[in-house]
């Protein structure tokens, strides 16, 4: 069943009351806020620089949020493992794609 992006879904089917809900994860390249502008341009450059599997795993399906103002970049990832990969293995590619000398990566959730 196809679900609308950003819609809240009841967790009642999981035994919780109707005050608890979940929001489905949307890959970065499909999110409305990244469909135009400097972040979209940088993501397309990054996609060209990375192996397709790595881009899908660590960026498209691994990032929760991108904050970029043209000179500063912060990425929020799903896990500490993804944070490590982005800040180490893919550091140079991300810097080139976003035209920054450095960036910050934080993980929202600990674990793998």
VMD Tcl script that builds the backbone (N, CA, C; Angstrom):
set m [mol new atoms 336]
animate dup $m
set s [atomselect $m all]
$s set {name element resname resid chain x y z} {
  {N N UNK 1 A 0.847 -1.182 0.000}
  {CA C UNK 1 A 0.000 0.000 0.000}
  {C C UNK 1 A 0.887 1.238 0.000}
  {N N UNK 2 A 0.701 2.125 -0.953}
  {CA C UNK 2 A 1.488 3.361 -1.075}
  {C C UNK 2 A 0.997 4.358 -0.032}
  {N N UNK 3 A 1.917 4.963 0.698}
  {CA C UNK 3 A 1.563 5.921 1.743}
  {C C UNK 3 A 2.006 7.320 1.346}
  {N N UNK 4 A 1.239 8.318 1.752}
  {CA C UNK 4 A 1.593 9.702 1.474}
  {C C UNK 4 A 2.775 10.116 2.341}
  {N N UNK 5 A 3.669 10.930 1.760}
  {CA C UNK 5 A 4.832 11.382 2.517}
  {C C UNK 5 A 4.423 12.379 3.585}
  {N N UNK 6 A 5.067 12.288 4.753}
  {CA C UNK 6 A 4.825 13.229 5.824}
  {C C UNK 6 A 3.551 12.988 6.606}
  {N N UNK 7 A 2.746 12.034 6.199}
  {CA C UNK 7 A 1.486 11.750 6.875}
  {C C UNK 7 A 1.751 10.977 8.156}
  {N N UNK 8 A 0.978 11.265 9.163}
  {CA C UNK 8 A 1.084 10.554 10.429}
  {C C UNK 8 A 0.213 9.309 10.363}
  {N N UNK 9 A 0.759 8.190 10.828}
  {CA C UNK 9 A 0.038 6.929 10.821}
  {C C UNK 9 A -0.113 6.448 12.251}
  {N N UNK 10 A -1.303 6.002 12.606}
  {CA C UNK 10 A -1.561 5.516 13.944}
  {C C UNK 10 A -0.730 4.267 14.209}
  {N N UNK 11 A -0.289 4.138 15.421}
  {CA C UNK 11 A 0.458 2.948 15.829}
  {C C UNK 11 A -0.446 1.997 16.608}
  {N N UNK 12 A -1.768 2.195 16.511}
  {CA C UNK 12 A -2.717 1.345 17.231}
  {C C UNK 12 A -2.567 -0.118 16.857}
  {N N UNK 13 A -2.243 -0.386 15.608}
  {CA C UNK 13 A -2.085 -1.771 15.169}
  {C C UNK 13 A -0.900 -2.451 15.850}
  {N N UNK 14 A -0.037 -1.658 16.469}
  {CA C UNK 14 A 1.128 -2.203 17.182}
  {C C UNK 14 A 0.891 -2.232 18.696}
  {N N UNK 15 A -0.349 -1.969 19.106}
  {CA C UNK 15 A -0.677 -2.041 20.521}
  {C C UNK 15 A -0.545 -0.744 21.285}
  {N N UNK 16 A -0.301 0.370 20.588}
  {CA C UNK 16 A -0.188 1.671 21.235}
  {C C UNK 16 A -1.486 2.434 21.093}
  {N N UNK 17 A -1.664 3.492 21.908}
  {CA C UNK 17 A -2.880 4.298 21.774}
  {C C UNK 17 A -2.751 5.255 20.590}
  {N N UNK 18 A -3.809 5.985 20.292}
  {CA C UNK 18 A -3.821 6.847 19.102}
  {C C UNK 18 A -2.991 8.122 19.262}
  {N N UNK 19 A -2.394 8.359 20.413}
  {CA C UNK 19 A -1.531 9.529 20.596}
  {C C UNK 19 A -0.107 9.256 20.103}
  {N N UNK 20 A 0.211 8.003 19.855}
  {CA C UNK 20 A 1.513 7.625 19.318}
  {C C UNK 20 A 1.328 7.377 17.829}
  {N N UNK 21 A 2.208 7.959 17.031}
  {CA C UNK 21 A 2.119 7.816 15.590}
  {C C UNK 21 A 3.515 7.663 15.010}
  {N N UNK 22 A 3.574 7.270 13.762}
  {CA C UNK 22 A 4.854 7.162 13.074}
  {C C UNK 22 A 4.791 7.934 11.764}
  {N N UNK 23 A 5.931 8.426 11.352}
  {CA C UNK 23 A 6.047 9.105 10.068}
  {C C UNK 23 A 7.003 8.285 9.230}
  {N N UNK 24 A 6.576 7.895 8.053}
  {CA C UNK 24 A 7.378 7.046 7.179}
  {C C UNK 24 A 8.621 7.783 6.692}
  {N N UNK 25 A 9.746 7.063 6.612}
  {CA C UNK 25 A 10.992 7.625 6.107}
  {C C UNK 25 A 10.884 7.826 4.597}
  {N N UNK 26 A 11.327 8.983 4.120}
  {CA C UNK 26 A 11.344 9.294 2.692}
  {C C UNK 26 A 12.801 9.492 2.282}
  {N N UNK 27 A 13.263 8.780 1.248}
  {CA C UNK 27 A 14.643 8.986 0.791}
  {C C UNK 27 A 14.908 10.456 0.460}
  {N N UNK 28 A 16.140 10.888 0.702}
  {CA C UNK 28 A 16.523 12.292 0.535}
  {C C UNK 28 A 16.156 12.825 -0.847}
  {N N UNK 29 A 16.450 12.081 -1.892}
  {CA C UNK 29 A 16.223 12.571 -3.253}
  {C C UNK 29 A 14.739 12.697 -3.606}
  {N N UNK 30 A 13.847 12.181 -2.769}
  {CA C UNK 30 A 12.403 12.282 -3.013}
  {C C UNK 30 A 11.724 13.343 -2.151}
  {N N UNK 31 A 12.443 13.922 -1.207}
  {CA C UNK 31 A 11.829 14.895 -0.298}
  {C C UNK 31 A 11.604 16.236 -0.987}
  {N N UNK 32 A 10.447 16.835 -0.760}
  {CA C UNK 32 A 10.119 18.120 -1.410}
  {C C UNK 32 A 11.140 19.223 -1.154}
  {N N UNK 33 A 11.687 19.298 0.046}
  {CA C UNK 33 A 12.610 20.378 0.390}
  {C C UNK 33 A 13.939 20.300 -0.346}
  {N N UNK 34 A 14.235 19.155 -0.980}
  {CA C UNK 34 A 15.501 19.001 -1.694}
  {C C UNK 34 A 15.288 18.845 -3.199}
  {N N UNK 35 A 14.193 19.341 -3.728}
  {CA C UNK 35 A 13.894 19.185 -5.149}
  {C C UNK 35 A 14.421 20.312 -6.020}
  {N N UNK 36 A 14.939 21.367 -5.402}
  {CA C UNK 36 A 15.529 22.459 -6.173}
  {C C UNK 36 A 16.497 23.234 -5.291}
  {N N UNK 37 A 17.308 24.043 -5.920}
  {CA C UNK 37 A 18.223 24.895 -5.171}
  {C C UNK 37 A 19.588 24.280 -4.958}
  {N N UNK 38 A 20.394 24.926 -4.104}
  {CA C UNK 38 A 21.787 24.508 -3.916}
  {C C UNK 38 A 21.949 23.112 -3.321}
  {N N UNK 39 A 21.034 22.692 -2.454}
  {CA C UNK 39 A 21.154 21.349 -1.873}
  {C C UNK 39 A 20.917 20.297 -2.952}
  {N N UNK 40 A 19.913 20.492 -3.775}
  {CA C UNK 40 A 19.642 19.546 -4.866}
  {C C UNK 40 A 20.841 19.468 -5.814}
  {N N UNK 41 A 21.400 20.613 -6.184}
  {CA C UNK 41 A 22.563 20.645 -7.072}
  {C C UNK 41 A 23.745 19.899 -6.452}
  {N N UNK 42 A 23.980 20.123 -5.169}
  {CA C UNK 42 A 25.088 19.455 -4.480}
  {C C UNK 42 A 24.842 17.952 -4.381}
  {N N UNK 43 A 23.606 17.555 -4.112}
  {CA C UNK 43 A 23.293 16.130 -4.045}
  {C C UNK 43 A 23.529 15.445 -5.391}
  {N N UNK 44 A 23.181 16.112 -6.470}
  {CA C UNK 44 A 23.428 15.540 -7.798}
  {C C UNK 44 A 24.923 15.414 -8.074}
  {N N UNK 45 A 25.712 16.409 -7.661}
  {CA C UNK 45 A 27.170 16.304 -7.806}
  {C C UNK 45 A 27.718 15.156 -6.961}
  {N N UNK 46 A 27.221 15.026 -5.742}
  {CA C UNK 46 A 27.667 13.952 -4.868}
  {C C UNK 46 A 27.294 12.586 -5.441}
  {N N UNK 47 A 26.118 12.497 -5.993}
  {CA C UNK 47 A 25.672 11.237 -6.610}
  {C C UNK 47 A 26.612 10.830 -7.743}
  {N N UNK 48 A 27.092 11.800 -8.511}
  {CA C UNK 48 A 28.044 11.521 -9.593}
  {C C UNK 48 A 29.407 11.089 -9.068}
  {N N UNK 49 A 29.788 11.567 -7.876}
  {CA C UNK 49 A 31.108 11.267 -7.302}
  {C C UNK 49 A 31.175 9.929 -6.579}
  {N N UNK 50 A 30.047 9.472 -6.048}
  {CA C UNK 50 A 30.040 8.253 -5.237}
  {C C UNK 50 A 29.580 7.056 -6.062}
  {N N UNK 51 A 29.953 5.874 -5.616}
  {CA C UNK 51 A 29.402 4.648 -6.196}
  {C C UNK 51 A 27.904 4.653 -5.913}
  {N N UNK 52 A 27.116 4.156 -6.843}
  {CA C UNK 52 A 25.655 4.181 -6.711}
  {C C UNK 52 A 25.173 3.514 -5.424}
  {N N UNK 53 A 25.741 2.370 -5.078}
  {CA C UNK 53 A 25.311 1.644 -3.875}
  {C C UNK 53 A 25.620 2.440 -2.609}
  {N N UNK 54 A 26.786 3.080 -2.586}
  {CA C UNK 54 A 27.158 3.884 -1.423}
  {C C UNK 54 A 26.260 5.111 -1.288}
  {N N UNK 55 A 25.978 5.775 -2.398}
  {CA C UNK 55 A 25.106 6.945 -2.359}
  {C C UNK 55 A 23.728 6.551 -1.834}
  {N N UNK 56 A 23.175 5.453 -2.332}
  {CA C UNK 56 A 21.849 5.007 -1.903}
  {C C UNK 56 A 21.831 4.683 -0.408}
  {N N UNK 57 A 22.848 3.969 0.048}
  {CA C UNK 57 A 22.885 3.531 1.446}
  {C C UNK 57 A 23.150 4.683 2.412}
  {N N UNK 58 A 24.223 5.422 2.185}
  {CA C UNK 58 A 24.666 6.402 3.176}
  {C C UNK 58 A 24.053 7.789 3.008}
  {N N UNK 59 A 23.626 8.142 1.820}
  {CA C UNK 59 A 23.065 9.479 1.586}
  {C C UNK 59 A 21.559 9.398 1.388}
  {N N UNK 60 A 21.115 8.791 0.305}
  {CA C UNK 60 A 19.694 8.792 -0.028}
  {C C UNK 60 A 18.836 8.129 1.043}
  {N N UNK 61 A 19.280 6.992 1.563}
  {CA C UNK 61 A 18.504 6.285 2.578}
  {C C UNK 61 A 19.119 6.375 3.974}
  {N N UNK 62 A 20.229 7.104 4.099}
  {CA C UNK 62 A 20.896 7.185 5.386}
  {C C UNK 62 A 20.816 8.534 6.068}
  {N N UNK 63 A 20.482 9.580 5.321}
  {CA C UNK 63 A 20.416 10.911 5.916}
  {C C UNK 63 A 19.004 11.242 6.369}
  {N N UNK 64 A 18.930 11.796 7.550}
  {CA C UNK 64 A 17.655 12.250 8.097}
  {C C UNK 64 A 17.433 13.713 7.752}
  {N N UNK 65 A 18.515 14.490 7.750}
  {CA C UNK 65 A 18.400 15.931 7.496}
  {C C UNK 65 A 19.702 16.479 6.923}
  {N N UNK 66 A 19.572 17.470 6.040}
  {CA C UNK 66 A 20.705 18.216 5.497}
  {C C UNK 66 A 20.454 19.686 5.787}
  {N N UNK 67 A 21.409 20.335 6.427}
  {CA C UNK 67 A 21.326 21.776 6.658}
  {C C UNK 67 A 22.536 22.403 5.974}
  {N N UNK 68 A 22.258 23.290 5.013}
  {CA C UNK 68 A 23.317 23.880 4.193}
  {C C UNK 68 A 22.942 25.312 3.865}
  {N N UNK 69 A 23.861 26.252 4.154}
  {CA C UNK 69 A 23.575 27.660 3.876}
  {C C UNK 69 A 24.488 28.248 2.804}
  {N N UNK 70 A 25.158 27.393 2.053}
  {CA C UNK 70 A 26.058 27.862 1.014}
  {C C UNK 70 A 27.513 27.855 1.434}
  {N N UNK 71 A 27.753 27.873 2.748}
  {CA C UNK 71 A 29.136 27.812 3.231}
  {C C UNK 71 A 29.311 26.825 4.390}
  {N N UNK 72 A 28.236 26.527 5.083}
  {CA C UNK 72 A 28.297 25.571 6.195}
  {C C UNK 72 A 27.340 24.415 5.925}
  {N N UNK 73 A 27.807 23.214 6.283}
  {CA C UNK 73 A 27.022 22.009 6.024}
  {C C UNK 73 A 26.956 21.157 7.282}
  {N N UNK 74 A 25.744 20.708 7.611}
  {CA C UNK 74 A 25.561 19.742 8.683}
  {C C UNK 74 A 24.646 18.637 8.175}
  {N N UNK 75 A 25.037 17.401 8.429}
  {CA C UNK 75 A 24.262 16.231 8.036}
  {C C UNK 75 A 23.846 15.477 9.290}
  {N N UNK 76 A 22.616 14.996 9.313}
  {CA C UNK 76 A 22.150 14.157 10.412}
  {C C UNK 76 A 21.856 12.786 9.814}
  {N N UNK 77 A 22.486 11.761 10.384}
  {CA C UNK 77 A 22.367 10.404 9.859}
  {C C UNK 77 A 21.548 9.516 10.788}
  {N N UNK 78 A 21.230 8.339 10.283}
  {CA C UNK 78 A 20.471 7.359 11.044}
  {C C UNK 78 A 21.291 6.692 12.140}
  {N N UNK 79 A 22.596 6.574 11.939}
  {CA C UNK 79 A 23.389 5.802 12.898}
  {C C UNK 79 A 24.815 6.324 13.003}
  {N N UNK 80 A 25.475 5.891 14.053}
  {CA C UNK 80 A 26.868 6.255 14.273}
  {C C UNK 80 A 27.757 5.671 13.176}
  {N N UNK 81 A 27.451 4.488 12.707}
  {CA C UNK 81 A 28.219 3.881 11.617}
  {C C UNK 81 A 28.157 4.758 10.369}
  {N N UNK 82 A 26.972 5.240 10.023}
  {CA C UNK 82 A 26.828 6.112 8.854}
  {C C UNK 82 A 27.564 7.426 9.063}
  {N N UNK 83 A 27.520 7.958 10.287}
  {CA C UNK 83 A 28.248 9.192 10.595}
  {C C UNK 83 A 29.738 8.992 10.340}
  {N N UNK 84 A 30.247 7.876 10.799}
  {CA C UNK 84 A 31.663 7.578 10.608}
  {C C UNK 84 A 32.008 7.458 9.129}
  {N N UNK 85 A 31.194 6.762 8.374}
  {CA C UNK 85 A 31.460 6.577 6.943}
  {C C UNK 85 A 31.430 7.916 6.203}
  {N N UNK 86 A 30.440 8.741 6.469}
  {CA C UNK 86 A 30.327 10.025 5.778}
  {C C UNK 86 A 31.458 10.978 6.144}
  {N N UNK 87 A 31.839 10.989 7.409}
  {CA C UNK 87 A 32.873 11.939 7.837}
  {C C UNK 87 A 34.286 11.441 7.564}
  {N N UNK 88 A 34.451 10.181 7.242}
  {CA C UNK 88 A 35.793 9.652 6.969}
  {C C UNK 88 A 35.929 9.241 5.503}
  {N N UNK 89 A 35.270 8.172 5.131}
  {CA C UNK 89 A 35.435 7.613 3.784}
  {C C UNK 89 A 34.981 8.552 2.673}
  {N N UNK 90 A 33.905 9.298 2.905}
  {CA C UNK 90 A 33.345 10.138 1.852}
  {C C UNK 90 A 33.580 11.630 2.082}
  {N N UNK 91 A 34.496 11.960 2.982}
  {CA C UNK 91 A 34.761 13.352 3.335}
  {C C UNK 91 A 35.082 14.210 2.109}
  {N N UNK 92 A 36.032 13.799 1.299}
  {CA C UNK 92 A 36.470 14.608 0.148}
  {C C UNK 92 A 35.347 14.792 -0.875}
  {N N UNK 93 A 34.603 13.739 -1.146}
  {CA C UNK 93 A 33.510 13.847 -2.115}
  {C C UNK 93 A 32.427 14.813 -1.639}
  {N N UNK 94 A 32.092 14.733 -0.353}
  {CA C UNK 94 A 31.061 15.624 0.195}
  {C C UNK 94 A 31.547 17.075 0.173}
  {N N UNK 95 A 32.794 17.299 0.556}
  {CA C UNK 95 A 33.343 18.669 0.519}
  {C C UNK 95 A 33.299 19.237 -0.899}
  {N N UNK 96 A 33.689 18.450 -1.887}
  {CA C UNK 96 A 33.657 18.933 -3.278}
  {C C UNK 96 A 32.226 19.196 -3.744}
  {N N UNK 97 A 31.335 18.283 -3.468}
  {CA C UNK 97 A 29.951 18.419 -3.939}
  {C C UNK 97 A 29.267 19.649 -3.361}
  {N N UNK 98 A 29.518 19.939 -2.087}
  {CA C UNK 98 A 28.878 21.078 -1.419}
  {C C UNK 98 A 29.766 22.314 -1.390}
  {N N UNK 99 A 30.975 22.203 -1.928}
  {CA C UNK 99 A 31.932 23.308 -1.979}
  {C C UNK 99 A 32.190 23.893 -0.588}
  {N N UNK 100 A 32.544 22.991 0.346}
  {CA C UNK 100 A 32.887 23.387 1.703}
  {C C UNK 100 A 34.255 22.804 2.061}
  {N N UNK 101 A 34.924 23.405 3.017}
  {CA C UNK 101 A 36.214 22.894 3.466}
  {C C UNK 101 A 36.080 21.867 4.565}
  {N N UNK 102 A 34.930 21.854 5.214}
  {CA C UNK 102 A 34.666 20.933 6.303}
  {C C UNK 102 A 33.158 20.875 6.496}
  {N N UNK 103 A 32.698 19.895 7.226}
  {CA C UNK 103 A 31.278 19.792 7.536}
  {C C UNK 103 A 31.121 18.991 8.818}
  {N N UNK 104 A 29.933 19.045 9.372}
  {CA C UNK 104 A 29.645 18.316 10.602}
  {C C UNK 104 A 28.617 17.238 10.307}
  {N N UNK 105 A 28.834 16.068 10.902}
  {CA C UNK 105 A 27.884 14.967 10.776}
  {C C UNK 105 A 27.546 14.498 12.180}
  {N N UNK 106 A 26.269 14.398 12.476}
  {CA C UNK 106 A 25.820 13.853 13.757}
  {C C UNK 106 A 24.868 12.699 13.481}
  {N N UNK 107 A 24.808 11.779 14.417}
  {CA C UNK 107 A 23.870 10.666 14.263}
  {C C UNK 107 A 22.714 10.852 15.231}
  {N N UNK 108 A 21.527 10.613 14.727}
  {CA C UNK 108 A 20.343 10.767 15.555}
  {C C UNK 108 A 20.140 9.551 16.449}
  {N N UNK 109 A 20.514 8.399 15.930}
  {CA C UNK 109 A 20.293 7.154 16.651}
  {C C UNK 109 A 21.635 6.458 16.837}
  {N N UNK 110 A 21.898 5.949 18.012}
  {CA C UNK 110 A 23.121 5.176 18.228}
  {C C UNK 110 A 22.907 3.748 17.783}
  {N N UNK 111 A 23.966 3.114 17.371}
  {CA C UNK 111 A 23.888 1.717 16.955}
  {C C UNK 111 A 24.052 1.574 15.466}
  {N N UNK 112 A 23.830 0.367 14.981}
  {CA C UNK 112 A 24.014 0.045 13.576}
  {C C UNK 112 A 22.693 -0.251 12.966}
}
mol reanalyze $m
mol bondsrecalc $m
mol representation Tube
mol addrep $m
